[in-house]
């Protein structure tokens, strides 16, 4: 199937989906889950993540069962997830676990011998110590050189592990209560230039809607180019197996994730845009290796642009290139290309995830809610490249608005991009746009139904409204056991005279604060006791809402809008851990943070 045919199929599917969207029932429920988690079958999780837990164990934990930790204790998630996808790396799936197993026929290989070297007491204190870590570094060097060590590439073993993973997903699927997805990670790394140290992260999580008639995974060993992965996805849909890919960590892509050429260096066109939009309707904007919303260099007027940045390339100390690595800039570049050339290659929704490599999904900074590893090991920043001045975030979550908690309903929401990301808390956020909303819309108990009938939800597109300015209805409710809310903002990007611009509007504020004439807003305050790692909800609001009319709207300009919701300041996980150990808080990371949510955008297209 050639590229043009794939693009036609993608375009037709997008049109059909847009038509069906208006006729569907109103999604009444929001579901929270994780679409990115690794178990013992990921070689790095086995070697560096201190895990022996299989997908079965990962699902059990996500559903509320206790799990053992390396220090001999147990942990249990405070509120079970609604859905989970285990996404082990497809490259040499399960290899190191199999080589390290008793009786392995590959015990006498180089990696096998390293795995069987006893660890001394001094070698078990960090991620890069011990026999598993040394074996993994040998594995990493060998695979990057193209010299595959014996025992790694065993297709039948990989197929067996994949089948087991799918069977575990089916065993734990409880429609209406807990949804599982057969999934894996495609882990490509590409060099930006021949003389560039390090490689850009191009990883995608591949999510199947169902589990019948699934193919073997397509890995980065098969191809490192996203376009070849898309062709694999398109072949599956042609045979009735729906599947999509979710890029993650664009912040570590060295500018490759959202550049203006394809991965072969060729200019992108409308065929490329259609294929990318249908194959990758979502992007993971936040997880433990940083948040990829925007960067202060790209958004110098956004006071909240520097949240949980992780800017070095994976496994190196090389600073990654900022342009091409963040989603807000991609949105801006997408509407600029649409205004000039008629197509948008970057029209995607947002999700969040953990990317934990210990088979234990987690949410929140507070270890009293869940603490998947002991303080001395659970977030060692050496895991991804020896970065003493950086520290990992705790996690993210995907929130999905759907009619019910089933594979079909959730996957349909993925397709229409009615999703949002949080940095961990279960904030409940709604976001709609339309041309006929009244300022009193949210006074009606049935305002959500009216907003949908008269407009579009997050992920949708508004066509020119005859010159009328669009209005946006947004509502946010706090995580019940968590922190109060500080504010709701709407981030707008638009194209004027061929150039994209952006502005952040504060549309709902806790307390008696107002927006000043210069657009500034007083801080909500800070109740954090850093030494004790505590805070109080004596500031902020439990609920915020607004109907906001764009005061600077031009009907001839392409635009996008998304909502960003901020909590009041709370202790960062490093502060909680320091207090638990009786140590001083780290001085290389902030002691507090403002957790947040990012909705998928609503796009405006002139008629």
C-alpha positions in Angstrom: 0.0 0.0 0.0 1.6 3.3 -1.1 1.8 6.5 0.9 -0.9 8.2 -1.2 -3.4 5.4 -0.6 -2.6 5.4 3.1 -3.2 9.2 3.2 -6.6 8.8 1.4 -7.7 6.2 3.9 -6.6 8.4 6.8 -8.4 11.4 5.5 -11.6 9.5 4.9 -11.4 8.0 8.4 -10.9 11.5 9.9 -13.9 12.8 8.0 -16.1 9.9 9.1 -15.0 10.4 12.7 -15.8 14.1 12.6 -19.3 13.3 11.3 -20.0 10.7 13.9 -18.8 12.9 16.7 -21.8 15.2 16.6 -24.2 12.3 16.7 -22.8 10.4 19.6 -24.2 10.4 23.1 -22.7 12.7 25.7 -19.7 11.1 27.6 -20.8 11.3 31.2 -17.8 9.9 32.9 -14.1 10.7 33.2 -11.7 7.7 33.6 -8.1 7.9 34.8 -5.4 5.5 33.8 -1.8 5.0 32.6 -0.8 4.1 29.0 2.9 3.7 29.6 4.3 1.2 32.1 7.2 -1.4 32.0 7.6 -4.8 33.6 10.3 -7.4 33.9 10.0 -8.1 30.1 11.6 -4.7 29.4 15.3 -5.2 29.4 16.0 -1.9 31.2 13.2 -2.5 33.8 14.7 -5.9 34.6 18.3 -4.6 34.8 17.8 -1.1 36.3 14.3 -1.0 37.7 14.6 -3.5 40.5 11.6 -5.5 39.2 10.7 -9.2 38.8 7.0 -8.2 38.3 5.2 -9.4 35.1 2.2 -7.7 33.4 -0.1 -9.8 35.6 1.5 -8.2 38.7 1.3 -4.8 37.2 -2.5 -5.2 36.5 -3.1 -6.5 40.0 -1.4 -3.5 41.5 -3.3 -1.0 39.4 -6.6 -2.7 40.5 -5.7 -2.2 44.1 -3.8 -5.3 45.2 -0.6 -4.7 47.4 2.8 -5.2 45.8 6.2 -6.1 47.3 9.0 -3.5 47.1 12.8 -4.2 46.9 13.2 -3.2 50.6 10.9 -6.0 51.8 7.9 -3.9 52.3 4.6 -3.6 50.4 2.7 -0.7 48.8 -0.8 -0.3 47.6 -2.3 2.4 45.4 -4.7 4.5 47.3 -7.3 4.6 44.5 -7.3 2.0 41.8 -6.9 3.1 38.2 -9.7 2.7 35.6 -7.5 1.5 32.8 -3.9 0.4 32.2 -1.7 -0.5 29.2 1.6 -2.4 29.9 4.1 -1.1 27.3 7.2 -3.2 27.4 10.0 -2.4 24.9 9.5 -4.5 21.8 13.2 -4.6 21.1 14.5 -8.1 22.2 11.3 -8.4 24.4 12.1 -10.3 27.6 15.7 -11.2 26.6 17.7 -10.3 29.7 15.1 -11.8 32.0 15.3 -15.1 30.0 19.2 -15.0 29.9 19.3 -14.4 33.6 16.8 -17.2 34.4 18.2 -20.4 36.1 19.0 -23.0 33.5 19.2 -20.5 30.6 20.9 -22.0 27.6 22.6 -18.6 27.2 24.2 -18.6 30.6 27.7 -18.8 29.1 27.3 -15.7 26.9 29.0 -12.5 27.9 25.7 -11.1 29.3 24.9 -14.4 30.9 28.2 -14.5 32.7 27.9 -10.9 33.9 24.3 -11.6 35.2 25.7 -14.5 37.3 28.5 -12.5 38.9 27.7 -12.1 42.6 27.1 -8.5 43.7 29.2 -7.3 46.5 27.5 -5.2 49.2 29.1 -2.0 47.8 27.6 -2.6 44.4 23.9 -2.6 45.2 23.3 1.0 46.1 22.3 2.5 42.8 20.9 2.0 39.4 24.3 1.7 37.7 25.7 -0.8 40.2 25.3 -4.5 40.4 25.5 -7.3 37.9 22.2 -6.5 36.2 23.2 -3.0 35.5 26.6 -4.0 34.1 24.9 -6.6 31.9 22.5 -3.9 30.6 25.3 -1.5 29.7 26.9 -4.3 27.8 23.6 -5.0 26.1 23.2 -1.2 25.3 26.7 -0.8 23.8 26.3 -4.0 21.7 22.9 -3.1 20.3 23.9 0.5 19.4 27.0 -0.9 17.6 24.8 -3.3 15.7 26.7 -6.3 17.1 23.8 -8.3 18.7 25.1 -10.6 21.5 24.0 -14.2 21.5 20.7 -14.9 23.2 19.1 -11.5 22.6 17.4 -11.9 19.2 15.2 -15.0 19.6 11.9 -14.4 17.6 10.0 -17.3 19.0 10.8 -16.3 22.6 9.7 -12.7 21.9 6.5 -14.1 20.3 5.9 -16.2 23.4 6.4 -13.2 25.7 4.1 -11.1 23.6 1.4 -13.7 23.7 1.7 -14.0 27.4 1.4 -10.2 27.7 -1.8 -10.2 25.6 -3.2 -13.1 27.7 -2.6 -11.1 30.9 -4.4 -8.1 29.5 -7.4 -10.3 28.6 -7.4 -12.0 32.0 -7.6 -8.7 33.8 -10.1 -6.9 31.5 -13.4 -6.2 33.4 -15.6 -4.2 31.1 -17.3 -1.4 33.0 -14.8 -1.7 35.9 -11.2 -2.0 34.7 -9.9 -1.8 31.1 -6.7 -3.2 29.8 -5.1 -2.7 26.4 -2.6 -4.9 24.6 0.3 -2.6 24.0 4.1 -2.3 23.6 6.7 0.4 23.2 8.6 1.1 19.9 11.9 2.5 21.1 13.6 4.3 18.2 16.6 6.6 18.7 17.8 8.8 15.8 20.9 11.0 15.5 20.2 14.6 14.6 23.5 14.9 12.7 26.5 12.6 12.2 28.7 14.7 14.5 26.0 15.1 17.2 26.7 13.3 20.4 23.7 11.4 21.6 20.5 10.5 19.9 17.0 11.9 19.9 14.2 10.1 21.6 11.5 9.0 19.0 9.7 6.5 21.1 6.1 5.6 20.6 3.7 3.5 22.6 1.6 1.3 20.3 -2.0 0.7 21.7 -4.3 -1.9 20.2 -8.1 -1.5 20.6 -8.7 -5.2 21.1 -6.8 -8.4 21.5 -8.1 -10.6 18.6 -5.9 -11.5 15.7 -3.0 -9.4 16.8 0.3 -9.3 14.9 3.8 -9.6 16.3 5.2 -6.3 17.5 7.0 -4.1 15.0 10.1 -2.9 16.8 12.9 -0.4 16.2 15.0 -3.4 15.1 12.7 -3.6 12.1 13.0 0.1 11.4 13.8 3.3 13.4 11.6 5.5 11.1 8.1 6.5 12.4 6.8 6.4 8.8 7.6 2.6 8.7 5.8 2.1 12.0 2.8 4.0 10.5 2.8 1.6 7.6 2.6 -1.3 10.0 -0.3 0.3 11.8 -2.1 0.9 8.5 -1.6 -2.7 7.5 -3.3 -3.8 10.7 -6.3 -1.5 10.2 -6.7 -2.9 6.7 -7.2 -6.3 8.2 -9.6 -5.0 10.9 -7.3 -4.5 13.8 -7.5 -0.9 15.0 -4.3 0.5 16.6 -2.6 3.8 17.2 0.7 5.2 18.4 1.5 7.7 21.1 4.8 9.6 20.9 6.4 10.3 24.3 9.2 12.5 25.7 9.4 15.0 22.8 11.4 17.0 25.3 14.3 14.5 24.9 14.0 14.2 21.1 16.7 16.8 20.3 14.2 18.7 18.2 13.3 15.7 16.0 9.8 15.0 17.2 8.1 18.0 15.7 10.5 19.1 12.9 9.4 20.3 9.5 10.8 17.3 7.6 10.0 13.6 7.9 12.5 11.2 9.6 14.3 10.8 6.3 14.9 14.5 6.0 12.3 15.0 3.2 9.8 17.9 3.3 6.5 17.1 4.8 3.3 17.4 2.8 -0.5 16.8 3.1 0.0 13.0 2.8 2.4 13.0 5.7 0.0 15.2 7.8 -3.0 13.0 7.2 -1.0 9.8 8.1 0.5 11.4 11.2 -2.8 12.7 12.4 -4.6 9.4 12.0 -1.8 7.1 13.2 -0.8 9.4 16.1 -3.9 11.3 17.4 -2.3 11.7 20.9 1.0 12.8 22.4 2.3 12.1 25.9 3.0 15.6 27.3 4.0 14.7 30.9 5.7 11.8 32.7 8.6 10.9 35.0 11.2 12.1 32.5 9.8 15.6 32.3 7.0 17.7 31.0 6.9 18.6 27.3 4.3 21.4 27.2 6.7 24.3 26.5 10.0 25.8 27.5 10.9 29.3 28.8 13.0 29.8 25.6 9.9 29.2 23.5 7.4 30.9 25.8 9.3 33.7 27.6 6.1 35.5 28.7 4.6 32.4 30.3 5.5 32.4 34.0 4.6 28.7 34.4 6.6 27.5 31.3 9.5 25.9 33.3 7.6 23.1 34.9 9.5 19.9 35.6 11.9 20.3 32.7 14.2 17.5 31.7 16.4 18.7 28.9 19.3 16.3 28.5 19.3 13.5 25.9 18.8 10.0 27.2 21.9 8.3 28.6 24.1 11.3 27.9 24.8 14.7 29.5 24.2 16.4 26.1 21.7 19.2 26.2 18.9 18.6 23.7 17.8 21.1 21.1 14.7 23.0 22.3 12.9 23.9 19.0 11.0 20.9 17.7 10.8 19.3 21.2 7.7 20.8 22.8 4.0 20.5 22.0 2.9 24.1 22.2 5.5 25.1 19.6 4.3 22.1 17.5 0.7 23.4 17.7 1.9 26.9 16.6 3.9 25.4 13.7 0.9 23.2 12.8 -1.6 26.1 12.4 1.1 28.2 10.6 1.5 25.4 8.0 -2.3 25.0 7.7 -2.7 28.7 7.0 0.0 28.7 4.3 -0.3 25.2 2.8 -3.7 23.9 3.8 -2.6 21.0 6.1 -1.7 20.6 9.7 0.8 17.9 10.6 0.6 18.5 14.4 -3.1 18.2 15.3 -3.0 15.9 18.3 -4.5 15.6 21.8 -2.7 15.2 25.1 -2.2 12.4 27.6 0.0 11.8 30.6 1.7 8.7 31.9 4.2 7.3 34.4 6.8 5.4 32.3 7.8 3.7 35.5 10.2 0.8 35.1 9.1 -1.2 38.1 5.7 -2.5 37.0 4.0 -0.3 39.7 2.0 2.6 38.3 1.7 5.5 40.7 0.2 9.0 41.0 1.0 12.0 43.2 4.1 13.3 45.0 3.0 12.3 48.5 4.4 9.0 49.6 1.7 8.5 52.1 -0.6 8.0 49.1 1.7 5.6 47.3 5.4 5.1 47.4 6.5 2.4 44.9 10.2 2.3 46.0 12.0 3.3 49.2 13.2 6.9 49.3 16.8 6.1 48.7 16.1 4.3 45.4 12.8 5.3 44.0 13.9 8.3 42.0 17.7 8.0 41.6 18.4 10.5 38.7 21.2 8.3 37.5 18.7 5.9 35.8 18.7 7.8 32.5 22.2 9.3 32.3 23.9 10.4 35.4 22.3 13.8 35.8 23.2 15.1 39.3 21.4 18.4 38.9 18.1 16.8 37.6 15.6 14.7 39.3 12.7 12.8 37.9 9.1 13.8 38.3 6.7 11.4 40.0 4.3 10.6 37.2 1.4 11.6 35.0 -2.0 10.4 34.3 -4.3 10.2 31.3 -7.9 11.3 31.7 -10.5 10.2 29.2 -14.1 11.4 28.8 -16.1 8.4 27.6 -19.6 6.8 27.9 -18.3 3.7 29.7 -15.1 2.1 30.9 -14.6 -0.4 28.0 -11.9 -0.8 25.3 -14.3 0.3 22.6 -15.5 3.5 24.4 -12.0 4.6 25.6 -10.4 3.9 22.3 -13.0 5.9 20.5 -12.2 8.8 22.9 -8.5 8.4 22.0 -9.4 8.7 18.4 -11.5 11.9 18.8 -8.9 13.3 21.3 -11.3 13.8 24.1 -8.5 13.4 26.6 -6.3 15.4 28.9 -3.2 15.0 30.9 -2.5 15.6 34.5 0.8 15.6 36.3 -0.6 13.0 38.8 -3.6 14.4 40.6 -7.1 13.3 39.5 -8.3 16.7 38.5 -11.7 16.7 36.7 -11.6 19.1 33.8 -14.1 19.9 31.1 -13.4 22.1 28.1 -15.8 23.1 25.3 -15.8 25.7 22.5 -18.7 27.2 20.5 -20.0 30.3 18.8 -23.4 30.6 20.6 -22.5 30.1 24.3 -24.1 32.5 26.7 -22.2 33.9 29.6 -24.7 32.2 31.9 -24.2 28.8 30.3 -22.8 27.0 33.3 -25.7 28.1 35.5 -27.8 25.4 33.9 -27.5 22.0 35.5 -27.5 20.5 32.0 -24.8 22.9 30.7 -22.5 20.1 29.5 -25.1 18.7 27.1 -25.9 22.2 25.8 -22.2 23.0 25.4 -21.7 19.8 23.3 -24.7 20.4 21.1 -23.7 24.0 20.5 -20.0 23.4 20.0 -17.2 20.9 20.3 -15.3 19.3 23.2 -11.5 19.2 23.7 -9.9 17.6 20.7 -12.5 19.1 18.3 -12.3 21.8 15.6 -14.5 24.9 15.2 -15.1 26.1 11.6 -15.5 29.8 11.0 -18.7 31.2 12.7 -19.6 34.0 10.3 -17.3 36.4 12.1 -18.6 35.7 15.6 -15.9 35.2 18.3 -15.9 31.8 19.9 -16.6 31.3 23.6 -15.0 28.6 25.7 -16.7 26.9 28.7 -14.2 25.3 31.1 -14.7 23.7 34.5 -12.2 22.2 36.9 -12.7 20.2 40.2 -9.9 19.4 42.6 -8.7 15.9 43.3 -10.9 15.0 46.3 -8.0 14.0 48.7 -5.5 16.5 47.1 -4.8 20.2 46.9 -7.1 23.1 46.1 -7.0 24.9 42.8 -5.1 28.1 42.0 -6.4 29.0 38.6 -7.6 28.0 35.1 -5.8 29.4 32.1 -6.5 29.3 28.4 -3.5 29.1 26.2 -4.1 30.5 22.7 -2.0 30.4 19.6 -2.8 32.1 16.3 -1.3 33.0 13.0 -1.0 36.7 11.9 0.8 37.8 8.8 2.3 34.3 8.4 3.8 34.2 11.9 2.4 32.3 14.9 1.9 34.0 18.2 0.8 32.9 21.7 -0.8 34.3 24.8 -1.9 32.9 28.1 -5.2 34.2 29.6 -6.1 33.7 33.3 -9.9 33.0 33.0 -10.8 31.7 36.5 -8.9 32.6 39.8 -9.3 31.3 43.3 -10.0 33.9 46.0 -10.7 37.6 45.3 -7.9 38.0 42.8 -8.4 39.8 39.5 -6.3 40.2 36.4 -4.4 43.5 36.4 -4.4 45.9 33.5 -1.0 44.5 32.5 -2.3 40.9 32.5 -0.6 40.1 35.8 -2.2 38.1 38.6 -1.1 38.0 42.2 0.2 34.5 43.4 -2.3 32.4 45.2 0.0 32.0 48.2 2.0 29.2 49.6 1.1 27.1 52.8 3.9 24.6 52.4 6.0 23.8 55.5 9.2 22.6 53.7 10.8 21.1 56.8 7.8 18.9 57.6 6.6 18.5 54.0 3.1 19.5 54.7 0.6 22.0 53.3 -3.0 23.2 54.0 -6.0 23.9 51.8 -6.6 27.2 53.5 -6.1 28.9 50.2 -7.3 28.1 46.7 -10.7 26.7 45.6 -12.2 23.3 45.3 -13.9 24.2 42.0 -13.4 26.8 39.3 -15.4 27.5 36.2 -15.7 30.1 33.5 -17.2 31.0 30.1 -14.5 32.9 28.4 -14.9 35.0 25.2 -11.7 35.6 23.2 -11.3 39.4 23.3 -8.6 39.4 20.5 -10.4 37.1 18.0 -9.9 37.6 14.3 -12.1 35.4 12.1 -9.5 35.2 9.4 -6.8 33.7 11.6 -6.1 30.1 12.3 -5.9 29.4 16.0 -5.9 26.8 18.8 -6.9 27.0 22.4 -6.3 24.6 25.3 -6.9 24.9 29.1 -4.3 24.6 31.8 -5.4 24.1 35.4 -3.0 24.7 38.3 -3.2 23.6 41.9 -1.9 25.6 44.8 1.8 24.9 45.8 2.5 21.5 47.4 5.7 19.7 48.4 7.7 18.1 45.6 8.4 14.3 46.1 12.0 15.2 46.9 10.8 17.3 49.8 8.6 14.5 51.1 11.6 12.1 50.9 13.9 14.5 52.7 11.4 15.0 55.5 11.0 11.2 55.8 14.7 10.8 56.2 15.3 13.8 58.3 17.5 15.4 55.7 17.7 18.9 54.3 15.7 19.2 51.0 17.7 19.0 47.9 19.1 22.4 46.6 19.2 21.4 42.9 15.4 21.1 42.5 12.4 23.2 43.7 11.1 22.3 47.1 7.5 22.9 46.0 5.6 22.6 42.7 2.2 23.4 41.3 0.6 20.2 39.9 -1.5 20.8 36.8 -3.6 19.5 34.0 -3.4 20.2 30.2 -6.4 19.6 28.0 -6.3 18.6 24.4 -6.8 21.7 22.3 -9.8 23.0 20.4 -8.7 24.3 16.9 -10.3 27.2 15.0 -10.2 27.0 11.2 -11.5 29.9 9.1 -14.3 28.8 6.8 
